[in-house]
């Protein structure tokens, strides 16, 4: 996956997840045009938006911003388990 820019990495991760721009925009609660601008490097998302994008696409913020880490978010054993 060679995507040298933030927008390119965002697009590549979205496509890998099988999401359209419209579906990801809906998940992020942003207008499609905003996502289009992010992916085209016409506008940069703020940190809050980057966090939402990272979560939705299951990639690290570091990878989105710099592309220098593995694209997947590291998992923590036991995370998400419901304990009684």
Number of C-alpha atoms within 10 A of each C-alpha: 9 8 14 12 16 21 23 18 22 25 22 17 23 21 13 11 13 12 14 13 19 15 13 20 18 13 12 17 11 13 13 17 12 16 25 17 14 18 22 16 15 11 13 16 17 8 10 9 14 19 15 15 24 21 14 15 23 16 22 21 21 15 18 24 16 13 17 9 14 12 19 14 16 10 7 7 7 8 7 7 7 6 5 3
